[in-house]
Amino acid sequence: MTDNSASFLQKSWSALAAATLSLLLFTAPVALADDADSAMSFDGLKKIEGAKMALAYIDPDADFSVYKRVAVLDPQVSFQPNWLRDQNRNRASRVSARDKERIRVAVADLLKDVFIEALEANDGYEIVDVVGEDVLVVRASIVDLDVTAPDTNTAGRTRQLSTTAGSATIFLELFDSSSGAIIGRAVDRRAARRAGGTMMWSNRVTNTSEARRMMRVWADRLRGFLDSHYKGS
């Protein structure tokens, strides 16, 4: 596979997933509220009862046993509305637009890495950049990201005391790579809390560590779902 073919795959699936996520963001307040009490999602996916995510749906006709390989797309990450303004309301060292973009890119890269690690672990799934009948496409997107005490690039001490590194909502989407059909979706919100609610200094290292633990929960739940129910022999 050439770099050009991998780039084409990423761009093509990114466009599809971006369009799907945009639809969800515009319809989510009403659609997800309705779905919470419905056996079917607004686009015909079946609700999974007892899921370890806040809401989870699957195509009842999809055969997950065919998937032996997984393509993990670059995540989209967006902050809570007015996050930058709220951060700078009572701070000695301001968070810049450049800081915000750096954090967004770092969170996206970390999320992709964590999902790949979980899916590959212990003779797991082969991670690829191609389409095929045995390839499942995974797109994990973060919305409403709230980094409680972001570390900036300003000189001097930038640490802050907090009980949590922040919180985020994940939209997890599964696509059949051959048809492009969406066959699964989950949404969940978590906070990266310190054990016992302990106040700790926050900086880039501690924030990354807490975020990784939070993301690993989501990644392990996807891996467990695929392994225990649908992984083929």
trRosetta pair geometry for C-beta under 8 A, 3 or more apart (Angstrom, degrees):
i j d omega theta_ij theta_ji phi_ij phi_ji
1 5 5.2 -116 -165 76 84 129
1 6 6.0 90 146 -52 118 93
1 129 6.4 154 142 74 155 101
1 130 5.9 -124 -97 -64 142 114
2 5 4.8 99 56 5 80 97
2 6 7.2 -143 97 -1 45 86
3 6 5.7 -56 -151 39 35 111
3 7 6.1 37 152 -21 68 107
4 7 5.6 -55 -147 37 31 112
4 8 6.3 33 154 -22 65 104
5 8 5.6 -50 -146 34 33 113
5 9 6.5 36 153 -20 64 102
5 129 7.5 123 111 118 83 106
5 130 7.3 12 140 -100 118 85
6 9 5.7 -52 -151 34 32 112
6 10 6.4 30 153 -17 65 106
6 129 4.0 20 -129 137 94 147
6 130 7.9 -61 -94 -62 68 65
7 10 5.7 -55 -147 37 32 110
7 11 6.2 28 157 -16 66 108
8 11 5.9 -58 -145 40 29 108
8 12 6.0 28 158 -20 65 110
9 12 5.9 -59 -145 37 26 109
9 13 6.2 11 164 -5 65 111
9 71 7.0 -101 155 -157 130 149
9 129 5.4 147 67 169 145 78
9 130 6.5 -116 -83 -104 157 30
9 131 6.6 -170 -124 -33 114 87
10 13 6.4 -65 -143 45 24 99
10 14 5.8 27 158 -24 64 114
10 73 6.5 145 -138 -135 71 81
10 74 6.4 52 -163 -4 114 107
10 129 7.0 -29 -49 -152 92 107
11 14 5.6 -54 -139 37 26 114
11 15 6.4 30 159 -22 62 104
12 15 6.0 -56 -156 30 27 109
12 16 6.7 20 150 -12 62 106
13 16 5.5 -53 -147 39 39 111
13 17 5.9 33 157 -15 71 108
13 71 7.2 165 -29 121 173 132
13 73 5.2 -133 114 -93 123 134
13 137 5.8 -143 -142 -158 141 145
13 139 7.3 -166 154 -68 107 121
13 175 7.2 -178 -144 60 108 155
13 177 8.0 -35 -91 -125 129 83
14 17 5.9 -57 -139 43 29 105
14 18 5.9 33 158 -24 65 109
14 73 6.0 171 -78 -170 72 125
14 74 6.4 1 -97 51 120 100
15 18 5.7 -53 -142 35 26 113
15 19 6.5 27 156 -19 61 105
16 19 5.9 -57 -154 34 29 110
16 20 6.5 26 151 -16 64 107
16 175 7.3 78 116 -111 134 160
16 180 6.1 -122 -138 -157 157 108
17 20 5.5 -53 -147 38 36 112
17 21 6.1 34 155 -18 68 106
17 73 6.0 159 -2 94 159 163
17 76 7.6 -176 122 -13 109 117
17 139 4.2 -174 -135 -124 147 171
17 141 7.4 168 158 -47 114 125
17 173 6.2 163 -135 74 99 144
17 175 7.5 -107 -78 -31 94 139
18 21 5.7 -54 -143 39 30 109
18 22 6.2 35 154 -23 64 105
18 76 6.6 120 -103 -62 81 145
19 22 5.7 -51 -147 33 30 113
19 23 6.6 32 152 -19 62 103
20 23 5.7 -55 -155 34 32 112
20 24 6.5 31 149 -18 65 106
20 173 6.3 108 112 -133 144 163
20 182 6.4 129 -128 -69 149 142
21 24 5.4 -53 -148 37 36 113
21 25 6.2 37 154 -23 68 104
21 76 6.1 163 97 48 174 149
21 139 7.9 -113 -51 131 117 133
21 141 5.5 17 -112 35 142 174
21 171 6.2 133 -121 94 97 153
21 173 7.6 -115 -68 -22 86 145
22 25 5.8 -52 -145 33 31 110
22 26 6.6 24 157 -13 63 106
23 26 6.1 -63 -152 40 29 105
23 27 6.1 -5 162 8 67 117
24 27 6.2 -75 -137 53 26 90
24 28 5.2 49 165 -61 70 103
24 31 7.7 -110 -140 66 60 140
24 171 6.3 121 113 -137 159 150
25 28 5.9 -20 -122 -2 22 121
25 143 7.0 -177 -101 -119 106 152
27 30 6.2 -75 -172 56 63 94
27 31 4.3 38 145 -14 100 131
27 42 6.7 -139 146 91 137 167
28 31 5.9 -63 -111 51 23 99
28 32 4.9 10 -166 -8 69 120
29 32 7.1 -27 -100 39 7 98
29 33 6.6 4 162 -14 46 116
30 33 6.0 -67 -153 38 25 110
30 34 6.3 20 157 -15 65 110
31 34 5.9 -60 -152 38 29 108
31 35 6.1 29 153 -22 66 110
31 41 7.7 44 166 -176 106 79
31 42 4.2 -51 -152 -30 113 151
32 35 5.3 -49 -139 36 36 115
32 36 6.6 54 156 -38 63 92
32 55 6.5 -172 -156 25 98 169
32 187 6.7 -34 -130 46 137 160
33 36 6.0 -39 -158 10 31 116
34 37 7.0 -80 -172 46 37 90
34 38 5.9 19 146 -15 74 130
34 42 6.8 80 77 -72 122 101
35 38 5.1 -78 -135 48 37 109
35 40 7.8 -97 -130 103 84 38
35 41 5.1 14 -124 -122 130 62
35 42 6.2 -82 -65 -28 110 82
35 47 7.0 159 177 -82 90 117
35 55 6.3 74 113 -158 119 142
35 57 7.5 -63 -171 -59 133 132
36 55 6.4 -87 -94 -91 72 123
38 41 7.4 141 94 -85 118 25
38 47 6.8 151 100 -31 61 136
39 46 6.7 -17 156 -149 79 74
39 47 5.3 -129 -159 29 37 113
40 44 6.2 -19 -177 -135 117 30
40 45 6.8 147 -161 74 67 36
40 46 6.0 -40 -105 -102 69 50
40 47 6.6 -115 -71 -15 19 88
40 57 7.9 77 -158 -137 41 124
41 44 6.7 -36 67 41 83 22
41 45 4.2 11 24 53 125 89
41 46 7.7 -87 -2 -35 86 10
41 47 6.8 138 -48 -64 76 77
41 57 4.5 -2 -37 -110 128 166
41 185 6.9 69 -97 56 169 127
43 182 7.4 31 111 73 142 128
44 59 7.8 31 116 -116 91 77
45 57 3.5 88 119 150 121 121
45 58 6.0 144 -172 57 102 12
45 59 5.7 -66 -119 -70 83 54
45 60 8.0 153 -157 -20 49 73
45 182 7.6 -67 -63 117 128 99
45 183 7.8 136 -113 -170 113 29
45 184 7.1 134 -148 -113 140 32
45 185 6.2 136 54 25 171 103
46 57 6.2 153 72 -158 31 79
46 58 5.8 -35 62 66 87 69
46 59 7.3 102 13 -138 89 13
46 60 4.5 61 -10 -53 141 103
47 55 7.4 -65 -133 -161 98 82
47 56 7.2 103 -158 80 59 53
47 57 5.5 -43 -93 -99 44 81
48 51 4.2 80 99 -60 110 116
48 56 4.3 -36 44 98 119 104
48 57 6.5 -163 -8 -94 85 24
48 58 5.7 63 -57 -3 109 107
51 55 7.4 59 69 -173 139 16
51 56 3.7 -172 -157 31 169 131
51 186 6.9 -153 165 -123 145 116
52 56 8.0 34 46 -24 49 146
52 221 4.9 -142 87 -137 127 126
52 224 7.9 23 23 76 149 133
53 56 4.6 103 58 -54 117 109
53 172 7.5 -112 -112 30 159 128
53 186 4.2 51 88 -175 170 120
53 187 6.7 129 158 65 119 31
53 188 4.1 -106 -153 -58 86 120
53 218 7.8 61 -98 -127 107 81
53 221 6.5 136 -54 137 91 151
54 186 8.0 126 48 179 66 81
54 187 5.8 -56 66 100 107 75
54 188 4.6 154 1 -109 93 62
54 189 6.5 20 -28 14 147 75
55 186 6.7 170 94 -151 57 55
55 187 5.0 7 56 50 100 95
55 188 7.6 -168 31 -66 59 63
56 184 7.6 -4 -174 -170 86 93
56 185 7.3 -179 -148 95 48 50
56 186 4.1 -3 -107 -107 85 97
56 187 7.8 -165 -73 23 53 55
57 184 6.6 173 93 -149 60 51
57 185 5.1 3 54 56 100 87
57 186 7.3 -177 22 -75 60 55
58 62 6.6 -115 172 41 90 124
58 183 6.8 14 -161 155 65 71
58 184 4.8 -2 -110 -104 69 89
59 62 3.9 86 79 -24 109 111
59 181 7.3 49 -74 138 160 118
59 182 7.6 153 -48 112 117 55
59 183 4.1 -71 9 -145 126 72
59 184 6.7 -91 0 -55 80 61
62 176 7.2 -153 -131 -61 113 117
62 183 4.2 93 -89 -160 154 127
62 184 7.4 -99 49 -43 164 91
63 66 5.3 65 109 -12 102 106
64 67 5.8 -45 -169 18 61 114
64 136 7.5 29 -144 -86 81 138
64 183 7.9 167 -79 134 88 137
64 226 6.8 -139 168 -134 131 73
64 229 6.9 43 69 109 143 93
64 230 3.0 -11 99 -170 126 142
64 231 7.7 -37 130 -56 101 33
65 230 5.5 -129 -62 -172 57 66
65 231 7.1 45 -123 124 61 12
65 232 4.0 100 179 -77 76 91
66 133 6.4 -70 161 148 128 86
66 134 5.7 -126 154 -109 78 66
66 232 6.4 69 -81 -43 17 143
67 70 7.0 61 168 -75 116 75
67 125 7.8 -5 139 -129 94 129
67 134 5.8 142 -127 -174 35 57
67 135 6.8 54 -137 -162 86 5
67 136 4.0 28 -145 -34 146 111
67 226 7.6 -77 85 -151 125 117
67 230 7.3 27 41 137 107 114
67 231 8.0 -77 78 -117 83 52
67 232 7.2 151 52 -1 44 109
68 125 7.1 168 165 -137 39 83
68 126 6.9 20 136 27 81 105
68 134 4.5 -6 27 170 93 124
68 232 6.3 -63 -73 54 86 116
69 125 6.2 137 -132 -180 29 93
69 126 4.5 -40 -114 74 88 97
69 127 7.4 157 -167 -96 81 12
69 128 4.8 16 170 3 129 125
69 132 6.9 36 56 62 129 125
69 134 5.6 76 20 116 92 92
69 135 4.8 -32 85 -102 101 73
69 136 7.4 171 91 22 48 70
70 119 5.5 -83 58 176 155 149
70 125 4.5 51 -2 135 114 141
70 126 7.3 155 24 78 69 46
70 127 5.8 -36 76 -106 85 61
70 128 7.2 139 69 25 33 78
70 135 7.0 152 -100 -158 19 66
70 136 5.1 -25 -110 68 74 91
70 137 7.6 147 -163 -96 62 21
70 138 5.8 12 -174 -6 110 116
71 127 7.3 111 -105 -165 34 64
71 128 5.6 -58 -79 79 82 72
71 129 6.1 108 -129 -110 106 32
71 130 7.2 -157 -79 47 126 34
71 131 7.6 -38 -22 -84 153 51
71 135 5.6 37 -15 177 104 115
71 136 7.3 -171 26 89 71 42
71 137 4.8 -21 68 -109 104 71
71 138 7.0 174 84 23 50 71
71 177 6.2 91 18 -91 130 134
72 112 5.9 136 138 -153 120 84
72 115 5.5 160 -139 105 140 121
72 116 5.4 -131 31 -73 161 87
72 119 7.1 -179 -58 22 128 152
72 127 6.1 -30 5 -144 107 112
72 138 5.0 -20 -108 68 68 106
72 139 8.0 149 -160 -84 51 40
72 140 7.8 -12 -158 7 96 100
73 112 8.0 -109 101 -113 31 113
73 137 6.5 37 -29 -175 110 97
73 138 6.9 -166 14 86 79 51
73 139 4.6 -13 51 -98 124 86
74 108 6.5 32 180 169 84 118
74 112 6.3 -32 -122 -76 47 144
75 107 7.9 -92 92 121 134 78
75 108 4.6 -162 72 -144 97 78
75 111 4.7 -4 -3 88 160 134
75 112 5.7 -150 -8 -55 99 89
75 139 7.1 142 -105 -172 58 67
75 140 5.2 -39 -100 86 114 73
75 141 5.4 166 -162 -99 83 47
75 142 6.3 47 161 -1 131 87
76 108 7.3 -8 -122 -112 9 118
76 141 4.3 3 55 -132 89 109
76 142 7.3 -156 98 40 54 60
77 104 4.9 171 93 -160 120 79
77 105 8.0 -160 45 -66 136 22
77 107 5.0 127 -133 91 159 117
77 108 4.6 -125 -13 -64 124 92
77 111 7.4 162 -74 3 115 143
77 141 7.2 -160 -71 -163 43 65
77 142 4.5 11 -120 61 78 108
77 143 8.0 -166 -151 -74 39 38
77 145 6.0 22 -176 -29 94 147
78 104 7.8 26 -94 -131 29 118
78 142 7.1 -178 32 101 54 70
78 143 5.1 5 59 -124 103 66
78 144 7.4 26 95 -28 86 33
78 145 6.6 164 93 9 35 101
79 83 4.0 -92 157 16 126 151
79 84 7.3 82 104 -34 161 79
79 100 6.9 -57 -33 -160 151 110
79 104 7.2 -84 -41 -85 98 104
79 144 7.5 27 171 -149 28 18
79 145 4.8 -67 -108 65 53 92
79 146 7.3 104 -161 -79 78 46
79 147 8.0 -59 -123 5 107 90
80 83 4.5 114 63 -68 82 104
80 86 7.9 -27 95 29 118 142
80 144 5.0 45 -86 -154 76 61
80 145 6.6 -130 -21 68 72 40
80 146 4.9 24 -15 -75 131 92
82 85 4.7 -54 -167 47 80 116
82 86 5.4 82 131 -26 91 101
83 86 5.9 -62 -146 40 27 108
83 87 6.2 30 157 -24 65 107
83 100 7.5 132 96 -126 113 120
83 145 7.4 3 -90 89 164 73
83 146 6.5 -154 -119 -112 117 66
83 147 7.8 74 -178 32 130 77
84 87 5.7 -52 -147 32 30 114
84 88 6.5 13 160 -7 63 111
84 95 6.1 -138 -142 97 75 112
84 97 7.0 21 -137 -91 156 62
84 100 5.5 -36 -87 -74 116 144
85 88 6.2 -70 -151 43 28 100
85 89 6.9 51 149 -53 62 92
86 89 5.6 -29 -156 -11 37 121
87 91 6.3 7 154 -25 67 141
87 95 4.6 -12 120 23 137 139
87 150 6.5 -2 -146 21 144 118
88 91 5.6 -77 -129 34 41 117
88 94 4.9 31 -125 -139 109 89
88 95 5.8 -127 -64 37 91 83
91 94 5.9 133 92 -93 119 43
91 95 6.9 48 68 -15 170 85
93 152 5.4 -159 135 48 118 143
93 154 4.5 -157 -158 54 125 153
93 156 7.4 -171 -74 76 136 109
93 158 5.7 -79 68 -115 157 87
94 152 7.5 106 90 -107 38 164
94 154 7.8 104 49 -50 58 144
95 99 4.8 -121 -165 82 74 143
95 100 6.4 88 152 -54 107 85
95 150 5.5 63 -110 73 132 133
95 152 5.7 -141 -104 -83 62 117
96 99 4.6 110 52 1 72 98
96 100 7.1 -129 101 -3 45 85
96 152 7.1 102 8 -144 85 116
97 100 5.5 -50 -151 34 36 116
97 101 6.5 35 152 -17 66 103
98 101 5.8 -53 -147 37 33 109
98 102 6.3 37 152 -21 65 105
98 153 7.8 -50 107 23 114 132
99 102 5.7 -56 -149 36 30 113
99 103 6.4 29 154 -18 65 105
99 150 6.4 112 156 140 120 135
99 152 5.0 -37 -111 -123 145 82
99 153 6.5 -157 -91 3 95 92
100 103 5.8 -56 -150 36 30 110
100 104 6.4 32 152 -22 64 106
101 104 5.5 -50 -146 34 34 114
101 105 6.4 31 157 -15 66 104
102 105 6.1 -57 -149 38 29 107
102 106 6.2 27 154 -18 65 111
102 153 7.7 77 21 -36 168 119
103 106 5.7 -58 -145 40 30 112
103 107 6.2 30 157 -20 66 106
103 147 6.0 -88 -171 -16 147 160
103 150 5.9 -52 -81 -136 148 126
104 107 6.0 -56 -148 35 26 109
104 108 6.4 25 154 -17 62 108
104 145 7.7 151 -107 60 73 157
105 108 5.7 -56 -148 37 31 111
105 109 6.3 29 156 -17 66 108
106 109 5.9 -55 -145 39 30 109
106 110 6.1 28 156 -18 65 109
106 208 7.4 -79 160 -100 123 105
107 110 5.8 -56 -143 39 29 110
107 111 6.2 32 157 -23 64 107
107 142 6.2 -76 144 46 125 160
107 145 6.4 50 170 -133 173 153
107 168 7.9 166 -167 -92 137 156
107 211 6.7 -104 -120 -173 85 150
108 111 5.9 -54 -147 33 27 111
108 112 6.6 24 157 -14 62 106
108 142 7.5 -136 -85 24 65 117
109 112 6.0 -58 -152 37 30 108
109 113 6.3 29 154 -18 65 110
110 113 5.7 -57 -147 38 31 112
110 114 6.2 31 157 -21 67 107
110 208 6.7 -154 -103 -149 150 88
110 211 6.2 53 120 117 153 122
110 212 6.3 -102 -178 -84 120 80
110 215 6.6 163 131 5 97 166
111 114 5.9 -55 -146 34 28 110
111 115 6.5 24 158 -14 63 107
111 140 5.7 -146 161 102 118 122
111 142 6.4 -148 -70 -33 158 119
111 215 5.4 -143 -114 -135 67 140
112 115 6.0 -60 -150 38 30 107
112 116 6.3 27 156 -17 66 108
112 140 7.6 178 -84 53 55 110
113 116 5.9 -59 -148 38 29 109
113 117 6.2 31 155 -21 65 107
114 117 5.7 -53 -147 35 30 113
114 118 6.4 26 156 -16 64 107
114 212 6.0 179 -89 -146 127 72
114 215 4.3 87 83 121 167 123
114 216 5.5 -114 -167 -76 120 66
114 219 5.1 -149 136 -32 92 152
115 118 5.9 -56 -146 38 31 108
115 119 6.2 23 159 -14 66 111
115 138 6.6 -162 167 121 140 140
115 140 5.7 177 -62 2 150 145
115 215 7.6 -86 -46 166 76 107
115 218 7.9 -43 -86 104 93 97
115 219 4.6 -153 -101 -114 56 113
115 222 7.2 7 -139 55 97 146
116 119 6.0 -61 -143 41 28 106
116 120 5.9 17 163 -12 67 115
116 127 5.5 24 -141 -94 98 159
117 120 6.3 -66 -142 43 22 103
117 121 6.2 39 159 -48 62 103
117 219 7.3 43 67 151 83 157
118 121 5.9 -40 -146 5 27 119
118 124 7.8 119 137 -93 43 177
118 216 6.6 157 -70 -145 124 70
118 219 3.6 150 10 145 157 115
118 220 5.5 -124 -144 -71 133 54
118 222 7.2 94 112 63 135 99
118 223 4.8 -132 152 -35 101 137
119 124 5.3 179 159 133 44 140
119 125 4.8 -46 168 47 98 112
119 127 6.5 105 96 -72 124 102
119 138 7.7 -163 -70 11 152 160
119 219 7.3 -99 -34 -172 77 100
119 222 7.5 -35 -77 105 95 112
119 223 5.8 -156 -92 -93 52 102
119 226 8.0 28 -126 46 90 153
120 124 5.0 171 -164 60 12 114
120 125 6.6 -86 -85 62 46 61
120 126 7.8 63 -113 -108 84 25
120 127 6.0 -49 -70 -21 109 113
121 124 5.4 47 57 -16 45 130
121 223 7.5 9 46 -144 106 160
124 223 6.8 -44 -135 -143 140 116
124 227 7.9 -70 -127 -77 92 113
125 136 8.0 -54 -159 45 152 112
125 226 7.5 -21 -46 128 134 152
128 132 7.8 -4 99 16 155 122
128 135 6.2 -86 66 -119 128 120
130 135 6.6 -145 93 -78 69 161
131 135 5.8 -157 -153 63 35 144
131 177 4.1 -170 -139 154 78 111
131 178 6.2 135 169 -82 106 48
132 135 4.3 94 52 -9 83 112
132 177 6.2 20 38 88 44 132
132 178 6.8 -27 143 -68 14 94
133 178 5.2 25 -92 -53 56 143
135 177 4.0 -19 94 22 105 151
135 178 7.6 128 52 -38 91 77
136 174 6.2 -21 -176 -162 107 100
136 175 7.4 141 -170 71 57 49
136 176 7.3 -44 -117 -106 60 43
136 177 6.8 -144 -103 -22 11 100
136 226 7.9 -167 59 -119 168 132
137 174 7.0 139 78 -162 59 47
137 175 3.9 -22 66 63 114 101
137 176 7.4 -21 18 61 97 4
137 177 4.9 125 -35 -78 105 86
138 172 7.4 -22 -163 -166 90 88
138 173 7.5 146 -158 81 43 54
138 174 6.1 -14 -101 -104 64 70
138 175 8.0 -157 -64 24 24 77
138 222 7.2 80 -136 179 137 152
139 172 7.5 159 85 -155 53 43
139 173 4.6 -11 62 61 99 102
139 174 8.0 -167 25 -73 72 28
139 175 7.1 37 -3 -6 107 111
140 170 6.0 -21 -167 -162 92 112
140 171 7.5 156 -157 81 43 51
140 172 5.2 -7 -108 -107 77 77
140 173 7.8 -171 -76 25 35 66
140 218 7.1 118 -143 132 135 134
140 219 7.9 -37 -75 -83 164 80
141 170 7.1 139 75 -158 45 59
141 171 4.6 -15 63 60 99 100
141 172 7.9 -172 26 -75 65 35
141 173 7.4 18 4 3 105 107
142 145 5.3 50 144 -65 117 109
142 168 4.9 -23 -156 -178 109 131
142 169 7.1 130 -159 72 57 50
142 170 6.0 -33 -98 -99 63 65
142 171 7.9 -164 -75 21 17 75
143 168 7.6 132 64 -171 33 80
143 169 5.0 -35 70 74 81 105
143 170 7.9 153 22 -100 73 18
143 171 6.3 39 -2 -13 113 109
144 167 7.7 -31 126 111 98 91
144 168 6.4 151 88 -145 74 49
144 169 4.6 44 48 13 117 111
144 189 7.4 -23 83 -118 134 116
145 166 7.0 29 -180 152 71 135
145 167 7.9 179 -149 93 39 48
145 168 4.7 4 -107 -108 67 103
146 166 4.8 -174 100 -162 64 97
146 167 5.0 9 53 52 109 79
146 168 6.9 -167 24 -70 66 60
147 150 4.5 68 116 -71 128 92
147 165 7.0 -34 -145 160 69 73
147 166 4.3 -57 -113 -72 34 153
147 207 6.5 35 -153 -155 108 134
148 160 7.9 -142 125 92 86 127
148 162 4.9 138 122 -163 134 159
148 164 5.6 114 -23 91 154 80
148 165 6.1 -172 27 175 107 20
148 166 4.6 -159 -16 -76 79 70
148 202 6.8 -143 86 -96 99 172
149 159 7.6 39 151 -170 131 45
149 160 3.8 -147 -147 64 131 120
149 161 7.8 165 -86 59 161 18
149 162 4.7 -162 -18 -17 129 139
149 165 7.4 -89 40 -135 86 50
149 202 3.7 107 81 76 130 147
149 207 7.3 -146 76 -78 78 117
150 207 7.2 60 -118 -103 46 166
151 158 5.3 99 -149 114 68 125
151 159 7.5 -2 -105 -88 95 52
151 202 7.2 -144 -57 134 90 80
151 203 4.7 68 -91 -163 132 55
151 204 3.9 -102 58 -51 153 77
151 207 6.4 -149 -8 6 106 137
152 158 5.1 -150 44 -144 78 142
154 158 6.1 133 59 -83 91 120
158 203 6.7 102 86 -121 89 88
159 201 4.3 5 176 -173 133 106
159 202 6.1 154 -157 64 71 47
159 203 4.9 -44 -97 -64 89 98
160 201 7.2 135 67 -151 22 58
160 202 5.1 -22 63 48 75 105
161 199 5.0 19 -178 179 107 108
161 200 7.0 164 -142 81 64 18
161 201 6.2 -42 -87 -91 60 49
161 202 7.3 155 -109 0 10 88
162 165 7.2 126 97 -82 130 34
162 199 6.9 165 84 -142 8 70
162 200 7.0 -39 64 60 57 65
162 202 5.0 6 29 -30 113 132
163 193 6.6 -2 142 -147 86 82
163 194 5.7 -124 -171 34 55 108
163 197 4.9 -2 -159 -166 131 67
163 198 6.8 150 -129 73 78 28
163 199 5.7 -50 -73 -87 74 57
163 200 7.6 103 -109 15 34 77
164 167 7.0 13 150 -47 138 85
164 191 5.3 -27 -153 168 146 107
164 192 5.7 129 -170 80 84 63
164 193 4.7 -40 -100 -100 101 58
164 194 6.5 -141 -84 -4 46 78
164 210 7.4 153 -168 178 54 151
165 192 4.1 -36 52 95 101 128
165 194 7.9 108 -24 -48 81 85
165 202 6.3 154 -110 -130 71 118
165 206 6.6 -162 -91 129 117 83
165 207 4.6 149 -153 -128 119 62
165 209 8.0 177 -61 68 157 67
165 210 3.5 149 0 80 144 146
165 211 6.1 -110 116 -46 142 76
165 214 8.0 -140 65 -16 118 133
166 191 7.2 -144 122 -148 29 70
166 192 5.7 23 56 33 59 111
166 207 7.3 39 1 -146 113 99
166 210 7.7 126 30 108 75 127
166 211 7.4 6 54 -82 109 95
167 189 6.6 36 171 177 109 94
167 190 6.5 -162 -146 102 79 39
167 191 4.0 -36 -92 -100 103 72
167 192 6.8 -160 -81 6 46 71
168 189 7.0 -159 103 -142 33 69
168 190 6.9 -9 58 59 69 73
168 214 7.2 112 37 134 107 142
169 187 6.6 7 179 -172 102 92
169 188 7.1 176 -151 90 63 34
169 189 4.3 -30 -96 -93 80 90
170 186 7.6 10 106 104 100 89
170 187 6.8 178 87 -144 58 47
170 188 5.5 -4 51 57 98 81
170 189 7.6 176 13 -85 66 41
170 190 7.8 4 -4 13 107 99
170 218 5.4 47 28 -123 172 156
171 185 7.3 -21 -171 -163 81 95
171 186 7.8 160 -157 83 38 49
171 187 5.6 -8 -103 -101 63 87
172 184 7.7 -30 119 124 91 98
172 185 6.8 150 85 -158 61 44
172 186 4.4 -5 57 56 111 93
172 187 7.4 -167 21 -73 76 38
172 188 7.8 8 -2 14 113 98
172 218 6.9 -176 -62 -179 134 115
172 222 6.5 -145 -169 -81 150 124
173 182 6.1 -53 -168 -138 104 112
173 184 7.1 150 -161 90 39 65
173 185 5.3 -2 -107 -106 68 80
174 182 7.0 109 77 -162 53 65
174 183 5.3 -66 105 69 101 82
174 184 3.5 18 40 53 124 106
174 185 7.1 -138 21 -61 78 44
175 180 6.3 -21 -174 -156 120 37
175 181 6.8 156 -154 80 72 36
175 182 5.5 -46 -97 -100 75 54
175 183 6.7 127 -127 13 23 86
176 179 4.8 19 96 42 122 96
176 180 6.9 -39 76 15 77 14
176 181 4.9 13 34 53 114 87
176 183 5.5 76 -34 -23 92 128
177 180 7.7 26 -159 -71 23 47
182 185 6.6 24 167 -51 121 105
186 222 7.9 -156 32 -85 145 91
188 218 6.6 -180 65 -104 132 104
190 214 5.2 171 108 -158 128 105
190 217 6.6 133 -100 69 171 142
190 218 7.5 -142 3 -49 140 103
191 214 7.6 -115 120 -113 17 134
192 210 3.8 101 163 153 127 105
192 211 5.7 -53 -82 -78 158 45
192 213 6.7 117 -139 67 96 98
192 214 4.4 -82 -87 -42 91 134
193 197 6.7 -30 -177 -90 113 59
194 197 6.6 100 75 -130 86 12
194 198 4.8 -94 124 54 127 82
194 199 7.9 166 59 -70 150 11
194 200 5.6 151 -98 3 161 123
194 210 7.3 -58 -71 -106 72 126
195 198 6.3 10 76 5 63 113
200 206 6.5 -160 125 -163 124 154
201 206 6.9 146 98 -3 66 158
202 206 5.4 -129 -134 82 50 126
202 207 5.9 65 -171 -59 96 93
203 206 5.5 84 45 19 66 99
203 207 6.8 -130 95 -6 27 97
204 207 5.8 -58 -142 40 26 112
204 208 6.2 26 160 -20 63 109
205 208 6.0 -58 -150 35 26 109
205 209 6.4 25 154 -18 63 108
206 209 5.6 -54 -147 36 34 113
206 210 6.3 30 157 -15 67 106
207 210 6.0 -58 -148 39 29 107
207 211 6.1 27 155 -18 65 110
208 211 5.7 -56 -144 39 29 111
208 212 6.2 35 156 -24 64 105
209 212 5.8 -52 -149 31 28 113
209 213 6.8 27 154 -17 61 103
210 213 5.9 -54 -153 33 33 110
210 214 6.5 31 152 -17 65 107
211 214 5.7 -57 -150 38 34 112
211 215 6.2 30 155 -16 68 109
212 215 5.8 -58 -144 41 29 108
212 216 6.1 35 156 -28 65 107
213 216 5.7 -51 -146 29 29 115
213 217 7.2 39 153 -25 59 95
214 217 6.1 -47 -165 19 34 113
214 218 7.5 25 146 -8 61 102
215 218 5.8 -56 -160 38 43 109
215 219 6.1 38 148 -17 74 109
216 219 5.4 -55 -140 42 37 112
216 220 5.9 38 159 -20 70 106
217 220 6.1 -57 -145 38 24 107
217 221 6.5 24 155 -20 60 108
218 221 5.8 -58 -151 34 30 111
218 222 6.7 28 154 -16 64 103
219 222 5.8 -54 -153 35 33 109
219 223 6.4 31 151 -16 66 107
220 223 5.5 -53 -144 40 35 112
220 224 6.0 36 156 -20 67 106
221 224 5.7 -50 -141 38 30 111
221 225 6.3 37 155 -23 62 105
222 225 5.7 -54 -149 33 30 113
222 226 6.5 24 157 -14 65 107
223 226 6.0 -59 -149 40 30 107
223 227 6.0 24 157 -15 66 113
224 227 5.8 -58 -139 42 29 109
224 228 5.7 10 172 -7 68 116
225 228 6.7 -61 -131 42 18 97
225 229 6.1 -26 -180 22 56 119
225 230 7.5 11 141 16 69 110
226 229 7.2 -86 -136 52 13 84
226 230 5.5 -68 -150 62 52 103
226 231 5.6 77 146 -60 77 91
227 230 8.0 5 -3 50 7 63
227 231 4.9 1 -123 -15 41 136
228 231 7.9 61 -2 8 20 104
